[in-house]
Amino acid sequence: MKFNYMLPRIEQMRRCKDGREHYYVPTNHIEATIGYVAVRFRCKYCNELATAFLDMEQYKINEKLLNNYGG
């Protein structure tokens, strides 16, 4: 399952070095900060990392998906 929609727009526009669109999946690296949760994603094509900062409401909505697909 592709998780690009959770990332900031600038990350969604970037491409792999071969020109393909990134296909981001969660890595299970999740950190809580004040008011936000940082979730790390990795592109399954080129292994590039990206981080999304979700507010608590966004995180709770997507928590089950992140836990099921992470890793």
N, C-alpha and C positions, 0 to 999 in steps of 0.2 A: 504494500500500500504506500502510495506517495504522500509525503507530508509537507510538500513545498508550501502549501497554503498557510502553514503556521509561521513561516519565516517572513521577515520584513521584505517589502517589495523589491528593494535593491538586490537581495539575495535571490529572489525568484527570477530576476532578469538575467543574472549571470549564467554562464555556460561552462561546460567542461572544456578542457583544452582541445578536444577533438571536435568541438562545435555542438555536441548534443546538449539538450537541456538536462540540468542536474536532476537526479532522482533521490531526494533526501529521505532518509529513514532515521528514527531516533536511535541513540546509542546507549541509553540508560544512564547517561551522565546528566543528572538533574541536581541543580543547586537552588536552594531557597535564598532569596535576598529580601530586603525590606519591601514588602508589597508586591514583589514579582517572583517568578520562578524561571530560572535560566535552564533551558533544555538544549542539549547539544545534539546536532544531527550530522550524519555523514552521507555523502553522495555514494550510492552503490556502484556507480560507474567509475569515478575517479578518486574516491576516498577523501575528497575535500570536506573540511569541517565547516559548519555554520552554527550559530547560536541564536535562539529565539528567546526573548524575554516576554513571558506570558503573565498577565495579571492573574490573581488567584481564581477569578471566575472562569477565565479561559482555560486555565490549567485543570480545574475541577471538571469542566465539560469534557476535556480530552484525556483525562488521567487514565482511564481504562484502556483507551487505544494506545497511549504511549507505553503503558506497562506491558500490554500484550505484544506489541511489535518491536519494542526496544531490545537492544542487545544484538 
